[in-house]
Amino acid sequence: MEYFKLNNGEKMPALSFGVFDIKPKDTKEAVLKALDTGYRSIDTAQIYYNEKEVGDAINESDFSRDDVFLISKNWVSNAGYDKTMKGFNKTLENMQTDYLDLFLIHQPFGDYYGSYRALQDLQKEGKILSIGLSNFYPDRLIDLVMNNDIVPQVNQVETTPYFQQLESHEIMEKYGVRHQAWGPFSEGMDNLFENPILKEIADKNSKSTAQVILRWLHDRGIASACKSTREDRMKENIDIFDFKLTSEDIEKIKELDTGKSPFLDHTAPETVEEFNEEIL
Ligand SMILES: NC(=O)c1ccc[n+]([C@@H]2O[C@H](COP(=O)([O-])OP(=O)(O)OC[C@H]3O[C@@H](n4cnc5c(N)ncnc54)[C@H](OP(=O)(O)O)[C@@H]3O)[C@@H](O)[C@H]2O)c1
């Protein structure tokens, strides 16, 4: 596994194993397989309802807590200082640990300034080694950075060949925030795995399209959280450190960018309303 350095001197694994949409009853087994395969970072969230099973897997594995980089995220219903503190303590209890490597504000809605003050205090107490955000686009990211003492270490945003986040990435680089990609395969939507440009680059390197996507992110300095419940694909997705893309490959992949998410637009009025309804 390779690592990326964060702006506070900590380092995070280049690839995390994501457990979104893995049922609690299947999570322990999936995480144990992922650890066996070589993943050293697990990405969960309060809203995935499987934090406890991730903790169970770490306890049952041959790895000690310190060998694994644990990420969770504060859900919007816990926005605000006090609720974030309470929610974070529940996360620690679920995950059966006394610290997290990275804790993110999951969505930029509600009183996330209060949440971010809580994260900064928890970091000062040593309960969170690195703090960060998720789904913060440039406007909200810049405003948060300019109104707080601590620059977040990470911002996890949807990033795929179809939605490359070129402007967001530049802004994160400018402020020293590590970009982490979620859903790098767009869950296979729009035939991503069969895309002819990606397939051509994959064939040339004797790799799969999934490996080309993860390598392309890695070469941009972007950490990724990806998921497969299949052991062969877990292995495939982690086997990306023995090849490199050329500048021509990168130019070709740039042509695939649509500039928008196939899932949801975080800036659309209905999205803002929908997330805020979860707080009420
Ligand atoms: N911060 C956020 O708001 C947010 C939002 C969404 C996701 N995330 C994080 O990002 C992680 C990844 O996102 P995701 O789970 O939505 O989707 P993803 O990793 O983009 O795609 C997962 C899908 O791709 C398939 N797949 C994986 N590897 C493959 C391969 N090598 N070849 C062919 N198919 C492959 C999987 O099927 P099989 O399981 O059958 O292999 C699954 O259907 C999540 O688990 C979560 O940790 C964060």
PDBQT file of the ligand as one rigid body, heavy atoms in Angstrom, charges set to zero:
ROOT
HETATM    1  N1  LIG A 301     -18.795  10.670   1.182  1.00  0.00    +0.000 N 
HETATM    2  C1  LIG A 301     -19.848  10.290   0.498  1.00  0.00    +0.000 C 
HETATM    3  O1  LIG A 301     -20.848  11.005   0.405  1.00  0.00    +0.000 OA
HETATM    4  C2  LIG A 301     -19.826   8.954  -0.177  1.00  0.00    +0.000 A 
HETATM    5  C3  LIG A 301     -20.849   8.602  -1.080  1.00  0.00    +0.000 A 
HETATM    6  C4  LIG A 301     -20.799   7.349  -1.700  1.00  0.00    +0.000 A 
HETATM    7  C5  LIG A 301     -19.725   6.510  -1.441  1.00  0.00    +0.000 A 
HETATM    8  N2  LIG A 301     -18.756   6.867  -0.539  1.00  0.00    +0.000 N 
HETATM    9  C6  LIG A 301     -17.607   5.955  -0.234  1.00  0.00    +0.000 C 
HETATM   10  O2  LIG A 301     -17.006   5.529  -1.448  1.00  0.00    +0.000 OA
HETATM   11  C7  LIG A 301     -17.019   4.094  -1.488  1.00  0.00    +0.000 C 
HETATM   12  C8  LIG A 301     -17.127   3.610  -2.903  1.00  0.00    +0.000 C 
HETATM   13  O3  LIG A 301     -18.318   4.048  -3.494  1.00  0.00    +0.000 OA
HETATM   14  P1  LIG A 301     -19.458   3.044  -3.960  1.00  0.00    +0.000 P 
HETATM   15  O4  LIG A 301     -19.422   1.896  -3.031  1.00  0.00    +0.000 OA
HETATM   16  O5  LIG A 301     -20.709   3.803  -4.085  1.00  0.00    +0.000 OA
HETATM   17  O6  LIG A 301     -19.114   2.679  -5.438  1.00  0.00    +0.000 OA
HETATM   18  P2  LIG A 301     -17.828   2.323  -6.343  1.00  0.00    +0.000 P 
HETATM   19  O7  LIG A 301     -16.666   1.897  -5.527  1.00  0.00    +0.000 OA
HETATM   20  O8  LIG A 301     -17.670   3.434  -7.313  1.00  0.00    +0.000 OA
HETATM   21  O9  LIG A 301     -18.414   1.105  -7.152  1.00  0.00    +0.000 OA
HETATM   22  C9  LIG A 301     -18.809  -0.060  -6.531  1.00  0.00    +0.000 C 
HETATM   23  C10 LIG A 301     -19.444  -0.932  -7.599  1.00  0.00    +0.000 C 
HETATM   24  O10 LIG A 301     -18.457  -1.293  -8.575  1.00  0.00    +0.000 OA
HETATM   25  C11 LIG A 301     -18.336  -2.714  -8.643  1.00  0.00    +0.000 C 
HETATM   26  N3  LIG A 301     -16.900  -3.005  -8.780  1.00  0.00    +0.000 N 
HETATM   27  C12 LIG A 301     -15.930  -2.763  -7.867  1.00  0.00    +0.000 A 
HETATM   28  N4  LIG A 301     -14.732  -3.133  -8.353  1.00  0.00    +0.000 NA
HETATM   29  C13 LIG A 301     -14.940  -3.594  -9.602  1.00  0.00    +0.000 A 
HETATM   30  C14 LIG A 301     -14.085  -4.104 -10.611  1.00  0.00    +0.000 A 
HETATM   31  N5  LIG A 301     -12.763  -4.201 -10.421  1.00  0.00    +0.000 N 
HETATM   32  N6  LIG A 301     -14.645  -4.512 -11.777  1.00  0.00    +0.000 NA
HETATM   33  C15 LIG A 301     -15.992  -4.433 -11.981  1.00  0.00    +0.000 A 
HETATM   34  N7  LIG A 301     -16.855  -3.956 -11.056  1.00  0.00    +0.000 NA
HETATM   35  C16 LIG A 301     -16.332  -3.536  -9.873  1.00  0.00    +0.000 A 
HETATM   36  C17 LIG A 301     -18.928  -3.257  -7.353  1.00  0.00    +0.000 C 
HETATM   37  O11 LIG A 301     -19.564  -4.493  -7.570  1.00  0.00    +0.000 OA
HETATM   38  P3  LIG A 301     -19.156  -5.832  -6.744  1.00  0.00    +0.000 P 
HETATM   39  O12 LIG A 301     -19.331  -5.517  -5.282  1.00  0.00    +0.000 OA
HETATM   40  O13 LIG A 301     -20.115  -6.848  -7.266  1.00  0.00    +0.000 OA
HETATM   41  O14 LIG A 301     -17.737  -6.128  -7.119  1.00  0.00    +0.000 OA
HETATM   42  C18 LIG A 301     -19.980  -2.185  -7.006  1.00  0.00    +0.000 C 
HETATM   43  O15 LIG A 301     -21.188  -2.468  -7.706  1.00  0.00    +0.000 OA
HETATM   44  C19 LIG A 301     -18.213   3.709  -0.598  1.00  0.00    +0.000 C 
HETATM   45  O16 LIG A 301     -18.195   2.379  -0.190  1.00  0.00    +0.000 OA
HETATM   46  C20 LIG A 301     -18.059   4.712   0.522  1.00  0.00    +0.000 C 
HETATM   47  O17 LIG A 301     -17.080   4.291   1.429  1.00  0.00    +0.000 OA
HETATM   48  C21 LIG A 301     -18.798   8.072   0.081  1.00  0.00    +0.000 A 
ENDROOT
TORSDOF 0
